[in-house]
Amino acid sequence: MSVVENTEGRLRSLIKRIWRSVFRHGLPDTDLDRMTTVVSNFFLHIVPAKVHPNSLRASYTLGLGVISAFLFVFLSVTGIILMFHYVPSTRLAYLDILDLKYVISYGQLLRNVHRWAAHAMVAVVFLHMARVFYTASYKPPREFNWTLGLVLLLVTLFLSFTGYLLPWDQLAYWAIVVGTNIAKYTPIIGDKIRFMLLGGNTVGQGALLRFYVLHVALLPALACILIAVHIWRVRKDGGLSRPDDYELSEVSGDRNGDTKNNKQVLVAAVPGPSLMVDAQDPDVSMPSWPHLTWRITLVCLAVFFLLMLSGYWFDAPLLEIANLEHPENPAKAPWYFLGLQELVSYSALTGGVLVPGLILIGLILIPYVDSDIRGRGQWFSQVGGAGAAFLSFAGGVVVAPLLTWLQTSYGIRVLYPDAHQLWTDLVNPASVFVFLIVVISLFVMRITRSTRLAAYVVFSAFFGGALTYTVIGVFFRGPNWILVWPF
């Protein structure tokens, strides 16, 4: 063997050792190798070694959890790049946005996709919550993870809200003024919350700096922790929920006992007992690679393509630089808070405190009130559930604008201008809407003896009402917050 051949052989051996030190397994060709690769890979170990076929059905999950996680990663990457071209200063912030638009290569595209991804994440996380509700995936043992999901929804809203101010234009400035004014309606601590957010009594340099720190550091760190715990709980709770005919008795029985004798293949890949092993039946489960990993890859690529397409065709809005002396009319909160702004316009107490508080408390209590495990993992498992949900949603869509119209013509302030504020707080579209939902849900529960159907009514009606009030705020509110026809 020549010196050249000997040197080439050593070089190939060195490259191979370096490669194997990073990638310890080649492309697997057996189920055992696939599971071993998933468990030993830093990125792949997020998913389980084996997955149930029900979890792979697009019609069941709609891919909303994967899309939410991908959007968060996408926003993190694009946000870090944007940080190199932005200074959180009231003097420079708007100029930096102009530089992104006119000077920096692909700066406008970068800002566009970041903006649209942020809006998309708010919508997708909310839809993910709705999917979990309608498939009863919050039922035992997943109650705590439902609560974590609600916290993640709130964090997502505040992530988007804190980023809204950073362009420092008229749209951003007055949206934050409205949004923080809504926050001060919180009893006792409202003014303190607003002062803490703004770093003073007005939206200025202190507010911009605080929103920047919250947006790029504190809230993303909190979101990372919550997402990690959320995914971990999914794994430890037996994976995604599935219909009862897929459930094993062991899931609700002795989870520590080794009553399954046919899980040796999975144990060989993942030494030691785990709830995920016990919850998945090896006879029906399949390796996550390639069945789950390829689906995740395709979903992420599709979302990435849509984001880039949206960023190319639609520019993120940018008005003139923020001017404290010339308020926008109407000054509107970000679109995801416009439904709340609409309710506050009726009554600060009812719309800004009571209704949001009741909704949040109700959402938290859902898995503890409806704790019967029957029907979990199925869309509208209760007989008549789909019909009840659709009619309630349609009712919310119809009743909300009707109450708004009645308020303009026959509201307390219209009929009795000198009426006490208490009457305005008690009788307004928000309070009447909640009253109707409660009465109808109690009637449904009494007639059908079904807590689940009553929950469908409440959730779907609020869903329809929130969507409608948001649409009203976006399109049908003009100067001085009067109703206008936008078309």
Helices and strands as residue ranges (DSSP letters): H 3-22, H 31-40, G 44-46, E 50-51, G 53-56, H 58-61, H 64-83, H 93-102, H 107-134, H 143-164, H 170-183, H 190-198, H 205-213, I 214-218, H 219-236, G 244-246, H 249-252, H 264-269, H 275-279, E 286-287, H 288-313, H 335-346, H 348-349, I 350-354, H 355-369, H 385-410, H 412-415, H 421-426, H 429-448, H 451-475, G 479-481
